[in-house]
Each structure stands twice: as C-alpha cells, then as structure tokens.
Amino acid sequence: MTDYTAHEQALDRDCLTLSRHVLQQLQSFDADAQDLSALMNRIALAGKLIARRLSRAGLMEGVLGFTGGVNIQGEDVKKMDVYANEVFIAAFKQSGLVCRLASEEMEKPYYIPENCPIGRYTLLYDPLDGSSNVDINLNVGSIFAIRQQEGTDLDETAADLLQNGHKQIAAGYILYGPSTMLVYSMGKGTHVFVLDPSLGEFILAIENLQIPASGPIYSVNEGNFWAWEEPIRNYVRYVHRQPGYSARYSGALVGDIHRILMQGGVFLYPGTQKNPAGKLRLLYEAAPIAFLVEQAGGKASTGTQPLLDVVPDHLHMRTPLIIGSPENVALVESFIQQTPATPTVTQV
C-alpha cells in the first residue's frame, strides 16, 4: 500500500460526513436518497445555528430567560425555545423538502404550501428539549423524526401523523454539550456524529452504536416519588437496596438518554397518579428516541406495551416512557406487571 493510498483511506475514515453517510446507508444516489441526505443536512444546519447561539447565550442580550408566554403544552416558553423553533422553520421553508413541520411549540403543523407538490416528508421535532437548563449552562438538545407525507392534507388536522412509531423513516437528536453531537438512525443502526468546528461538518465518530444489554445507571426524577404509582416506587426502592446502581438525572431528556446509550441503564419518565400519561410528548420526544434506542439494541416501553406500537389520538399526546438497556427495561416492566425478575447489573 502506497503512502498516498494509506493517507487517502485515513482521510476517508476520519472525515465521513453526515450527508455521505446517509447515502451510504441508503446504498443509492437516486432522487429519494438525495432528498433524505439533503433533509438530514438541513437538520444539521439547524443544529449548528442553535449550537452557535447557545455558545454565546451568556454574552448576548435577550437570549436567556422567559418570553412571558405559554405554549400549547401549558408550559412557560423560554426565549431559546422560540429561537430554536424559528431556526427549524427557516432551515426548511425554502428547501422544497418538506410539506409541513410539527413541533411541540406549535398548536398546529406549520405548512409550506409551495413545498407540498414536491416535498413528500414531514418533520416532527422538539426544537430545544430541556430548555430549563439553558440559563444555568447545562446540556440541552433537539429531537427530530422524519415521516412520509401521506395524502394531500392541508386542513391542519395532520391525521396521517396519528400512526405508530414504526412509521418513522428516520429519527435522532442533537446534543449541545462540550461538543455538539448528532445521533441518528434510518432503520439501519444508530450512528454518532461530532461537529468539527474547523470544517463546519458533522463527522462520523461511532458507527452502529450498541447499547449495553444492562447497565448501572437509573435516571428518574425522584422528586416525584410520592406521585408515582406503587410499582414504580417499588422499583426505585429495589435499586436503592442493590449494589452497583448509580442515580443520574439532569432534567434534559437528550442528555440523559445519551448517557444511557453510552453506558447502559434505564431512563424512566412514568405517569403519576394525577397525570397517568406523564409529561413526554409521544410524537416529538418519546417515539423518535425509542426508534433510535431500539436501533441500538435497546428497548422502549410504556410499562405495559412497546412504545413504538402506541398510536396517538392527537398530535400532542403524552406517554409514560421506560427506555434503555433491554434487561433494565424488562426489570422495570416486571415490577409494573407484578412479576419481579432478577437483573444483571454491572458493578461499579
């Protein structure tokens, strides 16, 4: 092997960009593959713009804090929530790629009529998950899913989106932390990219990421302990008594899920006695993350059924979520179903 060939192969390995990886995943350069590659590039562009804004948030006036408004979820809106949502809209408005965008920040889908004759896809997204962490400089993220546009629905009902998570073509998240990472799946494994600021490109870091079969992390907001149903309380009591478990919870779904993917364990956002459906939105948060984790060999559940089997009855439907390493998730399910099992847990 010549020095030139070795250098060329090293360059190819070290600089596999997101757009090229998508085309390799699809094993095609046809129009559909080109569209999906371009669509992922637009998501990446939105991520770069949000990352840049976050990196300068403490130095810029009018970036941090609340707007004073309330979104469709009944939650106080952060200024960065609004900015991130507008970034996604701007990134796709003149792309010709999507007919509509649906976000947890908007009551109804945002239609782009000029794209609808050719844009055959819908983008569902949470523009800034964990935005309560922005003002204190902790990890936040964006979550996204791509679905096929079905029919010519322009009456804002988006009825074709009310299908289970298996209908997702692709899903992933962008994690804004010490480095900006994009993790995605198109149904052929889960892949991790890191933004190289010197190139302005997301570069492949881990291909076909596999979550450990079990792990030591349990991630849940124990401040809600007395609001949970008894089976969830029993599970948490159980892990308190077992050696080898570590509690880790940041209040940002993307950051907590990323840790579970890398180290193994389980993330729980159960319902409460007052709100049995929990807090997380099925279409914008739970289903995309479930698609991603299952492609990495993990498991996602409501506690009583596979998460990806759930069919929403409206766009902003909420769902309980138990997700992570398959053995850990099965253990939580066993408590809910009142059949406790003995887990395998990595000693730390």
N, C-alpha and C positions, 0 to 999 in steps of 0.2 A: 504494500500500500504506500503510495507516494505521500510526501508531506502535505501536498496540496489536497489530496483526497481526504486525508485524515482531518485536515483543517476544515474542509467542506462539511464532513459528517459531524464534526463537533459543533460547527455553526448551526447546522440543521437541528441538532439535538437541543442546543441551548436557546434557540430563537424560534421555536414553533409557536406561531401566533394563534390567537383565538380564531380568526377567520379561516386560516388554513386548516386548523384542527377540525372545525365544523365540516369543511368539505371532505376531509379525510374520513370523518365519522360517517358521512352520508355516502361515501365512495362514489361520488358523482360530481360533475360540473354542470349539470343541466339547470334549467331555469329555477326549479324548485329549490335545489341545493344552493344556488346563488342567492335566492331570496332569503333563505334561512341564515346563510352566512352574513348577508347584509343586515338582517334583523338583529343578529347577535352583536354585530359591530355597533349598531345604534344603541343597544342596551349598554355596551361597554362605554360608548361615548357619554351617555348619561351618567354612568358611574364615575368617569374621570372628572366630569364637571362638578358632581356632588362632592367628590373627594377633595377637589381643589378648594371649593367653598368651605368645607369643614376644616381644612388645614389652616385657613385664615380667619375662621369664625371669631376668635377672640380679639382679633385686630381690627375688625370691621364693625361699623355702627349699623344697628338694625338687623343683625343676623340672628342673635340669640334671643331667647325669651318667647313669650306667647303673643299671638296676634290679638287675643281677646275674643276670638270666635270659637265656635263649637262645630265639629264635623258631624257627618251623618251617623257616626257611632256614638254621639253624645260625649265625645272627648274634647278637652281643650286642645286647640291647634297651636303648634309651635311654628315660629316663622320659618324654620328649616323644613318643616313638613310642606308648607306651601311652596317654597322654592324647589324642593326635590320633585314635587308633583308637576310643577310647571316645566322643569327640565325634561322629564319624560315626554310630556306633551310636545314640547318644542323639538325634541330629537326625532319624533315620528311624524310630525304634522305634514312635512313636505317630502316624506320618504317614499310614498307610493307603496309601502309595505303592509300597513295595517289599516283596516277599515274603522276600528274603534279601539279605545283604551278604556279599561275598567280599573278603578283604583278605590281603595278603602277611603280615600279622602273625598271622593265624589259620589253623590247620591245615585246618579245615573251614568252609564257609559258615555264617554266623550267620542262622538262620531266625527270622522273626517270624510265627508261625502265625496270629495274629489279623489280620495284613495279607494273608495269602495268598489269601483268597477274592476280594479286590478289588485287591490290589497286583500288577500284572502285569509288574513290572520287577525286574531285579537290578542292584545297584550293585557294580561291582568297583573297588577303589581301593588306592592306596598312600598311607596316611594322612600320612606325612611322609618324602618322598624326600630323601636327602642329610642325614639327621639327625646324621651325624657332624660336620656344620658348625655345629650349634646351639650347642655350648659355646664356639665361637670367633666367634659372631655373624656368620656368613656366610649367603648365600642358601640357603633350603630351599624345598620345595614340596610340594603334594599333587597326585596324579594320579588321574583318575577316568574311568570308562566306564559307560555305561548299555546294558544289553541287555534284550531282551524275555524275559519269563518264558515258558518253553515247557513244557507239561505240568504235572503236579502233583507233581513230585519233592520229597519231604520226607524222603528217606532219606540225605541229606547227601552223595550222590555228585555232585550237580550236573552230571550227564552232559551236559545240554543246553548247558552253557557251553563244552564242548570243541569249539568251532567256530571258523572263521577270523575275522579281524578285520573283515571286511566285514559281519558280523552286528551290529556295534555301531550303536546308534541315535544315540548322541552320545558325545563324549569331550572331555577337556580337562585343564587343570591350573590350580592356583592357585599363584602365585609370591609368596613372602613376602620382600620386599626393602625398599628405601627407600620404595616404595609397594606396596600389595597389589594384585596384578593377577590377573584370571581370564580365561583364554583358552579358548574352546570352539568346537566345531563340531557341528552336527546334520546334516552331509552337504550343507550349502549354504554353503560358505565357512568361513573361520576368522575369529573376531571377538575383539577385545581389549577388556576392561573394566578400569577402575581403581576401587578402593574409595574413595569420598569419605567420609571420617570424619564430616564435618559433617552429611551426610544419612544415613549408615549404609547406603548403597546402592552397588552396583557400577554405574558409569556407562560407557556406550559411549565408547571412545577411538579405536579403529580398526575400521572395518567392512571385511570382505573383505580381510584382510591377505594380501599376496602375498610369498612368499619370493623373493629374487633368484635368477635362473637359475644363477648361480655366485657364489662369494664367497671372501674371503681367509682365512677362519678354518678351522683344523682343530683339533678338540677331541678329545683322546685321552689316556689315562694312559700317558705314555711310560715310566713306571717299570716297565711290563710288557713292554718292548720285546723282551727275550730270551725271553719266554714265548710270544710270538706265533708263528704260522706264518710262513714266509718271505715269502709275498705281501704280508702286512700290513707287515712290516719293509721290504720293497722300496718300498711306497707312501710310508712315512714318510721313508725315505732320499731318495726323489724330491722330496718337498716341502721337505726341508732344502736341496736344491740349487737350488730355484726361487725367483726374486724374487717378492715380493708376498704370501707366506703369513705368517700370524701364528698362533702356538700359543696357545690359550686353553682351560684346563681347570680346573674348580672342584671336581669331585668330587660335584656335585649335578646330576642329570640335567635337572631342570626349568630351572635357571638356565642351563646350557649350551645346551639346546635353544632357550630364549627368545632368547639371543644369536644363534644360527644363523638363527632365523626372521626376526629384525630385520635382520641384517647379511649373511646368506648364508655358505655354507661347509658343512662336514660334521662331524658328530659320529660317532665310532666307539667302540663297545664290542665288540671282537672276542672270539672264543673264544681260548683258549690251548691249548698242546699238552697240558696236564694236564686242562683243562676246556673241551673244544671248544664247549660250549653257552654259554660266557660266564657272566655274572653276572645280567643283567637278566631279570626275570620277564615272560613274554610277555603274560599276561592283565592284569596290573596296571600295567605300565610301558610295554613296547615297543609293544603293539598300540594302546593309547589315543593315545600320542604319534605313532605312524605315521599313524593316522586323521587326526589334527589337521594334521600337516605336509603330508600329501598333499592335504588340502582347501585348503591354502595354495599349492598348485602345486609342492610338493616331492616328494621320493622317499624311500622307506624300503625297506631290503633286509636280508637276512641275509648278503649277499655272493654267494649262489647262487640266491636266489629272492625275489620280493616279500614283504615282511614280512607284509602283510595276508592273504597266501594261506596262511600257516602254520596248520596245525590242531594244537592242543595235544593231548598224550596224557594230561596230568594238570594239575590246577589250578595247580600251582606250577612248571610247566615254564619253563626258561630258554632264552634265544635270543641269538645274536650280533645286533648292531644296527649298521647303517650308514645314516645318515639326514641329510637336509638338502637343499641345493640340488641339482636334478637332475643338472647337469653334474658337480658334485663327487662325488656318489654314483656316477655312471656311471664316473668315473675310478677310484675305489677298486675297483669291480666288475671293471674291466678288468685290474687287477693280479691279482685273485683268479683270474680266468679266463685269465690269462697273455696278454692282448691289450692291452698298454698303449696308451692314447689320449692325444691332446694336448688339455689342458683350456684353457678360457678363464678366467683368474683376474684379478680386479680388482686393479690395482696400488695399494699403499698407501705 
